Amino acid sequence: MVGLISGEWLFWGGIAVMGVAAASGILCLAVFRFTGSRLKKQLEKEYGKPRS
């Protein structure tokens, strides 16, 4: 099997980093959506519903 040249390492490494970044973004979005709804319920409990 022929080894990868430098440019190919950069190409495939970049694709791998983009995949990890996309997966992390999706995970963060899910966590913030869950904690945001919990925070909204707590704030409504303490301060009432927003005026607008």
SVG drawing of the C-alpha trace seen along z (x, -y; Angstrom):
<svg xmlns="http://www.w3.org/2000/svg" viewBox="-47 -44 51 46">
<polyline fill="none" stroke="black" stroke-width="0.4" points="0.0,0.0 1.3,-3.4 1.5,-6.0 -0.3,-9.3 1.5,-12.3 1.5,-15.5 -1.3,-17.1 -3.6,-14.1 -2.9,-14.1 -4.0,-17.8 -7.1,-17.0 -8.3,-14.0 -7.3,-15.6 -9.3,-18.7 -12.4,-16.6 -12.0,-14.7 -11.7,-18.0 -14.8,-19.4 -16.7,-16.2 -15.7,-16.5 -16.7,-20.2 -20.1,-19.4 -20.8,-16.6 -19.7,-18.9 -22.0,-21.7 -25.0,-19.4 -24.3,-18.1 -24.0,-21.7 -27.2,-22.7 -29.0,-19.8 -27.6,-20.6 -28.3,-24.3 -31.9,-23.7 -32.5,-21.4 -30.9,-23.7 -32.5,-26.8 -36.0,-25.4 -35.3,-24.5 -33.9,-27.9 -37.0,-29.6 -39.3,-27.6 -37.3,-28.6 -37.3,-32.3 -41.1,-32.2 -41.5,-30.6 -39.5,-33.3 -40.4,-36.4 -43.5,-35.6 -44.1,-35.6 -42.4,-38.2 -44.4,-41.2 -43.8,-41.1"/>
</svg>
